[in-house]
Amino acid sequence: MKDNLVSNLNCCLNSDKKPLEIYMFVDPLCPECWALEPIIKKLQLEYGQYFRLKHVLSGRLTRLNLSSKKHESLAKLWEKTANRTGMSCDGSLWSENPISAPYLASIAIKAAELQGRRAGIRFLRKIQEFIFLEKQNVSKLEVLVEIAKCINLDIEEFLKDIHSESAAKAFQCDLKILSEMEVNEIPSLVFFNENIEDEGLKITGLYSYEVYVQIIQEMLDTKPEPSPLPTLEQFLKVYKLVASKEIAIVYNMKISEVEKELKKWLLQRKVKAIQGKYGTFWRYIE
């Protein structure tokens, strides 16, 4: 079953021609982008064979002049978003350990991407965990290096690339795509089909899973069969650290059902529970 899950993910990540292409505009500091994670996971698992997903970094938050007043505003936004979406993030970061140079987070993601597209995606996820769950200041080089170590990057290459013109140009390329597609809010997804004459369909904000499935069906002009989901254990083995909310969305479970099941696994020492401010995360123990 793990092979099936990895195959589904590979299917979504590889560059083979597929009927749809989805541009996903995100910012590592955006709590709604974080809240989109469980929906994207499920889309990849069930419909990844029909689309190629391209992550594009937005500079909207990374270029902010983060004054103390802006810190207060961001803290309130994080708390409000976590309450509404169930994906935990702790706004107290902005008073306890504020991110002084958010631009570096985006540059670091592009530096990781120079070691492969999948490395860039893994780095983005891990940097979100460090920000929203661990309240780490990702303006610090030592924190970015720790993230790189967590996902087994070549650290020497990463340190060279993070200060390189290549990473800066890659980020500027993302900002150019953002401008050309007239994306003014994040998160945004832009769907394209095989007909190059058709305009892309832009979806801004955060919606239920069913909305994205409906868009895929409309863009394909058919109702594709979803791939079967892996077992919960195989899901945890591949993703390593997931929120109760992510499991609930992927498997159509209530949070209470998820936590009841994983508390059994806790006793069996198959997982470790990590308590976020607005929910629990589960780390799979190999």
Backbone torsions as a table, in degrees:
resi	resn	phi	psi	omega
1	MET	NA	-36.7	178.0
2	LYS	-60.2	-38.9	178.7
3	ASP	-60.1	-38.5	178.7
4	ASN	-64.1	-42.5	-179.7
5	LEU	-64.6	-47.5	179.2
6	VAL	-61.3	-39.1	178.0
7	SER	-61.9	-42.4	178.4
8	ASN	-62.3	-42.2	-179.8
9	LEU	-68.0	-42.3	178.4
10	ASN	-61.2	-38.6	179.8
11	CYS	-59.5	-39.8	-179.0
12	CYS	-75.7	-34.5	-172.8
13	LEU	-87.3	-22.8	-174.6
14	ASN	-74.6	168.9	-171.3
15	SER	-97.5	11.3	177.4
16	ASP	-59.7	152.7	180.0
17	LYS	-64.8	130.2	177.8
18	LYS	-132.5	159.6	-175.3
19	PRO	-66.2	-24.7	-178.9
20	LEU	-126.6	150.8	171.1
21	GLU	-128.9	132.7	-179.1
22	ILE	-119.6	122.4	173.0
23	TYR	-93.7	122.2	-177.7
24	MET	-110.7	111.4	-177.0
25	PHE	-94.2	118.0	-174.4
26	VAL	-137.0	163.8	171.4
27	ASP	-133.4	133.4	-177.2
28	PRO	-60.7	-20.9	-179.5
29	LEU	-94.7	0.4	-174.3
30	CYS	-87.6	117.3	-178.5
31	PRO	-66.8	-28.1	177.6
32	GLU	-72.8	-31.3	174.1
33	CYS	-64.7	-39.5	176.2
34	TRP	-62.0	-41.8	-178.8
35	ALA	-70.7	-18.4	178.0
36	LEU	-77.4	-17.7	-174.8
37	GLU	-51.0	-50.6	-177.7
38	PRO	-62.4	-33.9	179.7
39	ILE	-69.0	-42.0	178.7
40	ILE	-64.7	-40.8	177.3
41	LYS	-56.4	-48.0	-177.4
42	LYS	-66.7	-40.4	177.1
43	LEU	-60.2	-42.2	179.5
44	GLN	-64.1	-41.3	-177.9
45	LEU	-69.5	-39.8	-174.8
46	GLU	-92.1	-32.6	-173.8
47	TYR	-129.6	13.8	-177.4
48	GLY	-59.2	-22.4	179.7
49	GLN	-72.5	-11.3	-176.6
50	TYR	-103.7	-9.1	-177.1
51	PHE	-144.4	155.7	171.7
52	ARG	-109.8	130.8	-176.1
53	LEU	-104.5	126.6	177.6
54	LYS	-117.7	117.8	176.7
55	HIS	-80.1	131.1	176.6
56	VAL	-125.8	128.1	-178.0
57	LEU	-84.2	133.2	174.9
58	SER	-92.1	146.6	178.1
59	GLY	-99.7	10.1	-172.5
60	ARG	-60.8	-45.5	-180.0
61	LEU	-87.8	-34.1	-174.3
62	THR	-67.9	-20.7	-177.8
63	ARG	-100.6	5.6	-179.0
64	LEU	-66.4	145.3	168.6
65	ASN	-85.8	101.1	-169.6
66	LEU	-84.3	85.8	175.4
67	SER	-78.9	170.1	179.8
68	SER	-62.4	-33.6	177.8
69	LYS	-66.5	-39.5	177.1
70	LYS	-65.9	-35.7	176.3
71	HIS	-56.9	-45.6	-179.7
72	GLU	-61.9	-41.9	-179.7
73	SER	-64.3	-44.1	179.2
74	LEU	-65.4	-39.7	179.0
75	ALA	-59.9	-44.2	179.1
76	LYS	-64.9	-40.9	179.0
77	LEU	-62.3	-44.3	179.5
78	TRP	-60.4	-46.6	-178.2
79	GLU	-63.3	-42.7	-179.9
80	LYS	-64.1	-43.1	-178.8
81	THR	-67.2	-41.9	178.8
82	ALA	-62.3	-42.0	178.0
83	ASN	-61.3	-40.2	-174.4
84	ARG	-78.5	-37.9	-171.5
85	THR	-98.9	-23.6	-177.6
86	GLY	85.8	-3.9	174.3
87	MET	-92.0	109.2	-169.7
88	SER	-62.6	133.4	166.0
89	CYS	-148.8	146.4	-170.3
90	ASP	-112.9	108.3	-177.5
91	GLY	-65.9	-14.3	-179.6
92	SER	-66.4	-12.9	174.2
93	LEU	-52.8	-38.2	-173.2
94	TRP	-72.6	-14.8	173.9
95	SER	-104.0	-29.1	-175.3
96	GLU	-92.5	-38.4	-173.0
97	ASN	-150.5	59.3	-170.5
98	PRO	-63.7	147.5	178.5
99	ILE	-83.9	112.4	-172.6
100	SER	-86.6	-28.6	-177.6
101	ALA	-133.5	73.7	-175.6
102	PRO	-61.1	-21.7	177.7
103	TYR	-55.2	-35.1	-177.4
104	LEU	-63.2	-31.3	179.3
105	ALA	-62.2	-42.7	179.9
106	SER	-68.9	-40.7	178.1
107	ILE	-62.8	-40.0	180.0
108	ALA	-63.9	-38.6	178.0
109	ILE	-63.2	-43.1	178.8
110	LYS	-67.7	-34.0	176.0
111	ALA	-64.4	-41.9	177.0
112	ALA	-63.1	-38.2	-178.4
113	GLU	-64.0	-24.2	176.9
114	LEU	-66.6	-15.4	174.1
115	GLN	-95.9	12.4	177.6
116	GLY	127.7	145.6	-177.4
117	ARG	-59.1	-40.8	-179.7
118	ARG	-66.4	-35.1	177.3
119	ALA	-62.1	-39.2	177.7
120	GLY	-64.0	-40.3	179.4
121	ILE	-67.7	-42.3	178.2
122	ARG	-63.8	-38.5	-179.6
123	PHE	-66.6	-40.7	178.0
124	LEU	-59.7	-47.0	179.7
125	ARG	-62.2	-44.7	-177.2
126	LYS	-67.2	-36.6	179.3
127	ILE	-67.6	-34.1	175.2
128	GLN	-64.3	-40.8	177.5
129	GLU	-62.2	-42.6	-179.7
130	PHE	-65.1	-36.4	-178.7
131	ILE	-76.6	-56.6	-168.8
132	PHE	-82.4	-27.9	-176.8
133	LEU	-101.7	-42.2	-174.3
134	GLU	-100.8	-5.2	177.9
135	LYS	55.8	45.1	-179.2
136	GLN	-91.8	145.8	177.0
137	ASN	-85.7	100.8	-175.9
138	VAL	-81.7	11.9	169.1
139	SER	-79.6	-15.6	-176.3
140	LYS	-89.3	131.4	-177.8
141	LEU	-60.5	-38.5	-178.2
142	GLU	-64.0	-30.8	177.2
143	VAL	-70.8	-42.4	178.8
144	LEU	-64.1	-37.4	177.2
145	VAL	-66.3	-39.0	177.5
146	GLU	-61.5	-41.1	177.5
147	ILE	-62.8	-43.7	179.3
148	ALA	-60.3	-39.7	177.8
149	LYS	-65.3	-38.7	-178.7
150	CYS	-59.3	-32.6	-178.0
151	ILE	-106.0	15.4	172.7
152	ASN	62.1	41.0	172.8
153	LEU	-75.6	161.4	168.7
154	ASP	-74.4	107.1	-171.6
155	ILE	-66.1	-39.4	178.9
156	GLU	-60.8	-44.2	177.9
157	GLU	-65.1	-41.8	-179.1
158	PHE	-60.6	-46.1	-179.9
159	LEU	-63.8	-36.2	177.4
160	LYS	-68.9	-44.0	-174.6
161	ASP	-72.1	-31.7	-176.2
162	ILE	-66.7	-23.0	177.8
163	HIS	-102.3	9.4	-173.3
164	SER	-91.3	160.8	174.5
165	GLU	-69.0	-27.8	-177.9
166	SER	-62.4	-45.1	-180.0
167	ALA	-66.3	-43.0	179.2
168	ALA	-62.3	-41.9	179.5
169	LYS	-66.6	-37.6	179.1
170	ALA	-63.1	-39.5	177.9
171	PHE	-67.9	-41.1	177.4
172	GLN	-62.3	-34.7	176.6
173	CYS	-62.4	-42.2	177.0
174	ASP	-61.5	-42.7	-179.5
175	LEU	-65.3	-31.9	177.3
176	LYS	-67.6	-42.6	177.1
177	ILE	-61.8	-42.6	178.1
178	LEU	-55.5	-45.7	-179.0
179	SER	-69.0	-45.2	-177.5
180	GLU	-63.0	-34.8	-179.5
181	MET	-90.1	3.5	176.3
182	GLU	54.0	46.7	177.2
183	VAL	-90.7	116.1	-176.1
184	ASN	-110.3	-9.6	-179.7
185	GLU	-134.4	152.9	176.1
186	ILE	-129.5	150.0	-5.0
187	PRO	-72.2	152.9	171.6
188	SER	-137.3	143.4	172.4
189	LEU	-118.4	133.7	176.0
190	VAL	-119.2	120.2	-176.0
191	PHE	-99.4	132.8	174.8
192	PHE	-124.8	141.9	172.7
193	ASN	-103.6	-170.2	-174.3
194	GLU	-74.8	-17.8	-178.8
195	ASN	-81.6	105.9	-174.2
196	ILE	-66.6	-16.9	179.4
197	GLU	-78.3	-20.8	-179.7
198	ASP	-77.9	140.1	175.0
199	GLU	-74.6	154.6	176.0
200	GLY	-70.8	153.9	177.2
201	LEU	-101.5	115.9	-175.4
202	LYS	-98.1	128.2	177.0
203	ILE	-120.2	115.1	-176.7
204	THR	-105.5	135.3	178.3
205	GLY	100.7	-163.8	-173.3
206	LEU	-120.7	124.0	-178.0
207	TYR	-127.4	174.1	178.0
208	SER	-71.0	159.0	-179.3
209	TYR	-55.1	-41.0	-175.7
210	GLU	-60.4	-31.4	179.3
211	VAL	-64.2	-43.6	-179.4
212	TYR	-68.4	-36.7	177.3
213	VAL	-63.8	-42.5	179.5
214	GLN	-61.5	-39.6	178.7
215	ILE	-64.4	-43.3	177.9
216	ILE	-59.7	-43.4	178.8
217	GLN	-62.1	-43.2	-179.9
218	GLU	-66.5	-39.8	-179.1
219	MET	-69.6	-32.3	178.7
220	LEU	-84.3	-16.4	-175.6
221	ASP	58.3	34.8	176.6
222	THR	-159.6	171.9	178.6
223	LYS	-110.8	92.8	-176.5
224	PRO	-70.8	150.9	177.0
225	GLU	-80.3	127.7	176.5
226	PRO	-70.9	147.0	173.8
227	SER	-70.4	149.2	177.4
228	PRO	-66.0	144.6	178.1
229	LEU	-75.4	150.8	175.1
230	PRO	-73.0	171.0	172.7
231	THR	-66.7	159.0	-179.9
232	LEU	-59.7	-39.1	-179.1
233	GLU	-65.3	-40.8	178.9
234	GLN	-66.9	-35.6	176.3
235	PHE	-59.7	-47.2	179.6
236	LEU	-67.1	-36.5	179.2
237	LYS	-60.4	-40.5	-177.5
238	VAL	-77.6	-45.1	-174.1
239	TYR	-87.6	-13.9	173.0
240	LYS	70.8	-55.8	-178.2
241	LEU	-133.8	117.5	-179.0
242	VAL	-137.7	152.9	178.3
243	ALA	-84.8	154.1	172.8
244	SER	-54.4	-37.8	-179.9
245	LYS	-62.4	-40.1	179.7
246	GLU	-64.0	-45.1	179.0
247	ILE	-63.2	-41.9	-178.7
248	ALA	-59.7	-42.6	-179.1
249	ILE	-71.9	-46.1	-177.5
250	VAL	-62.6	-40.0	-173.4
251	TYR	-106.0	11.1	179.6
252	ASN	52.0	49.2	179.5
253	MET	-115.2	159.6	170.6
254	LYS	-80.3	151.2	177.7
255	ILE	-55.6	-40.1	-179.3
256	SER	-63.0	-36.2	178.4
257	GLU	-68.9	-42.0	178.5
258	VAL	-59.9	-48.0	-174.2
259	GLU	-72.6	-30.4	175.6
260	LYS	-64.1	-43.4	-179.8
261	GLU	-67.4	-45.2	-174.6
262	LEU	-76.5	-19.5	172.8
263	LYS	-67.6	-29.9	173.4
264	LYS	-65.6	-42.1	179.6
265	TRP	-66.4	-31.2	177.6
266	LEU	-61.4	-44.1	178.5
267	LEU	-65.4	-31.0	179.0
268	GLN	-85.3	0.3	-180.0
269	ARG	60.0	34.8	175.4
270	LYS	-90.6	-22.0	179.3
271	VAL	-138.9	161.5	172.0
272	LYS	-118.4	133.4	179.4
273	ALA	-89.2	133.6	176.3
274	ILE	-122.7	116.2	-174.2
275	GLN	-85.6	116.6	172.1
276	GLY	-88.8	174.1	-178.6
277	LYS	-66.1	-31.9	-176.7
278	TYR	-124.7	29.1	178.6
279	GLY	155.3	170.4	-175.2
280	THR	-103.0	142.4	172.0
281	PHE	-112.3	153.1	-175.8
282	TRP	-127.2	122.0	177.2
283	ARG	-101.0	125.1	-179.7
284	TYR	-74.4	134.7	179.5
285	ILE	-100.2	114.3	-179.0
286	GLU	-69.9	NA	NA
